[in-house]
Amino acid sequence: MIRIALVGDMGAGKTYISGLFGCPVFKADEEVAKIYKKDKKFFKKIKKKIPKSFSTFPLRKAELIESILSNKNNLEKISQIIHPLIRKKMNYFIKNNKNKKIVILDIPLFLENKLNKKKDIIVFIEPDKKKLKKKLKKRKNYNYLLIKKLRDHQLPLKIKKDKSDFIIKNDFTKKNAIKSVKKIKEQIK
């Protein structure tokens, strides 16, 4: 099995591009959202670690954002609880897809959490910076301070890019994204 991990900045288009490969995709952000909505054990742990931030189950995104913005240590506390759960879900996904030729790992903190294995293929998604800014500002819960805190929690983009085997320059056009994915698939066969 070939594991392809997509890395890059927030809003760079990792999730969109992951779907273009036509292979099973593990989407960490979707799994995190499910945990926030459905996992009572997680909620109890997070409430115990940060008691003043969360009121009732399910965890509300507004409370999560407020918690992260109000105390710089809270993001680390949340990460310590959520990341092992995501790792477990990723391992389950890989086990369930062990007979597939290729799987895609759409995990924003893939390198930061040392999820990479020696044979993994890492693809850096490099977005057009102006288009990325516009795209992020259009998001429903756009919050510049939150984005800054989350970026500070990540490896610098240059390091991610340097550790990557391929780079997709994402200009947010479908045609070019499809062409880039096709080129990578041809080269790894």
C-alpha positions in Angstrom: 0.0 0.0 0.0 1.2 3.5 -0.9 0.4 6.1 1.7 0.2 9.7 0.3 -0.1 12.5 2.8 -1.2 15.9 1.9 0.4 18.8 3.8 0.3 22.6 3.6 -1.3 25.7 5.0 -4.9 26.0 6.3 -7.3 26.5 3.4 -4.7 25.4 0.8 -7.0 22.9 -0.8 -5.8 19.6 0.8 -9.3 18.2 1.2 -10.4 19.1 -2.3 -7.2 17.7 -3.9 -7.4 14.5 -1.8 -10.7 13.7 -3.4 -9.1 14.0 -6.9 -6.9 11.0 -6.4 -9.8 8.6 -6.6 -8.5 6.5 -3.6 -9.8 6.0 -0.1 -9.2 9.2 1.9 -8.7 9.7 5.7 -10.0 13.2 6.5 -8.7 14.1 10.0 -10.8 17.3 10.1 -14.0 15.4 9.6 -13.0 12.9 12.3 -12.3 15.7 14.7 -15.8 17.2 14.0 -17.4 13.8 14.7 -15.5 13.5 18.0 -16.7 17.0 19.1 -20.3 16.1 18.3 -20.5 12.5 19.4 -17.8 11.5 21.8 -18.9 12.0 25.5 -15.6 10.5 26.8 -13.7 13.1 24.9 -16.0 15.8 26.2 -15.5 14.7 29.8 -11.7 14.7 29.4 -11.7 18.1 27.9 -14.0 19.5 30.5 -11.8 18.1 33.2 -8.6 19.6 31.7 -10.3 23.0 30.9 -13.3 23.2 33.2 -14.2 26.8 32.7 -14.4 26.7 28.9 -17.1 24.1 28.1 -20.6 24.0 29.4 -22.6 21.2 27.8 -22.3 18.3 25.5 -21.9 18.3 22.5 -18.8 20.5 22.4 -19.7 23.8 20.7 -17.3 25.3 18.3 -17.8 28.8 19.7 -16.7 27.6 23.1 -13.7 25.8 21.6 -12.6 28.9 19.8 -13.0 31.1 22.9 -11.0 28.6 24.9 -8.1 28.7 22.5 -8.1 32.5 22.2 -8.4 33.1 25.9 -5.5 31.0 27.0 -2.4 30.1 25.0 -2.0 26.7 26.8 -5.5 25.5 26.0 -4.7 24.6 22.4 -2.0 22.3 23.7 -4.3 20.7 26.2 -6.9 20.1 23.6 -4.3 18.6 21.2 -3.0 16.2 23.8 -6.5 14.7 24.1 -7.7 14.8 20.4 -4.5 13.7 18.6 -4.2 10.2 20.1 -7.9 9.7 19.1 -7.2 10.8 15.5 -4.1 8.5 15.4 -6.2 5.6 16.5 -8.9 6.4 13.8 -6.2 6.8 11.2 -4.7 3.4 12.1 -8.2 1.8 11.9 -8.7 3.4 8.4 -5.3 2.1 7.2 -6.1 -1.4 8.5 -9.5 -1.4 6.8 -7.9 -0.3 3.5 -4.8 -2.5 3.7 -5.7 -4.1 0.3 -6.0 -0.8 -1.5 -3.1 0.2 -3.8 -3.1 3.8 -2.5 -4.6 5.7 0.4 -4.7 9.4 1.0 -4.1 10.9 4.4 -5.6 14.4 4.7 -4.2 15.2 8.2 -3.3 18.9 8.8 -0.7 18.1 11.5 0.7 15.0 9.8 4.3 15.9 10.2 3.9 17.7 13.5 2.5 14.6 15.1 5.2 12.4 13.5 2.6 10.2 11.7 4.9 9.8 8.7 6.7 6.6 7.9 9.8 6.3 5.8 8.0 5.1 2.6 5.2 7.7 2.8 4.8 10.1 -0.1 4.3 13.6 1.1 2.6 16.1 -1.2 2.9 19.8 -0.3 -0.1 21.9 -1.4 1.2 25.4 -2.2 -1.7 27.8 -2.7 -1.8 31.1 -4.5 -1.4 33.4 -1.5 -3.8 36.1 -2.6 -6.5 33.6 -3.4 -5.9 31.7 -0.1 -6.4 35.0 1.9 -9.7 35.7 0.1 -10.8 32.1 0.5 -10.1 32.1 4.3 -11.9 35.4 4.8 -15.0 33.9 3.1 -15.2 31.1 5.7 -18.2 31.3 8.0 -16.2 31.4 11.3 -13.2 33.4 9.9 -11.1 34.6 12.8 -7.7 36.0 12.1 -6.4 35.6 15.7 -7.5 31.9 15.7 -5.8 31.2 12.4 -2.6 32.9 13.7 -2.7 30.7 16.9 -3.3 27.5 14.9 -0.5 28.4 12.5 1.9 29.1 15.4 1.1 25.5 16.6 2.3 24.1 13.2 5.7 23.5 11.6 6.7 26.4 9.3 5.5 25.9 5.8 9.1 25.9 4.5 9.9 22.9 6.6 6.8 21.1 5.3 7.7 21.9 1.8 11.3 20.8 2.2 10.1 17.4 3.6 7.7 16.8 0.7 8.3 14.6 -2.3 5.9 16.5 -4.6 4.6 20.1 -4.7 1.2 21.0 -6.1 0.9 24.7 -6.9 -2.8 25.2 -6.2 -4.3 28.2 -8.1 -7.8 26.9 -7.1 -8.8 25.8 -10.6 -10.2 22.3 -11.1 -8.4 21.7 -14.4 -4.9 22.4 -13.0 -5.6 20.5 -9.8 -6.7 17.4 -11.8 -3.6 17.7 -14.0 -1.2 17.9 -10.9 -2.8 14.9 -9.3 -2.6 12.9 -12.5 1.1 13.8 -12.9 1.8 12.5 -9.3 -0.1 9.3 -9.8 1.8 8.6 -13.1 5.2 9.2 -11.3 4.5 6.9 -8.4 3.4 3.9 -10.4 
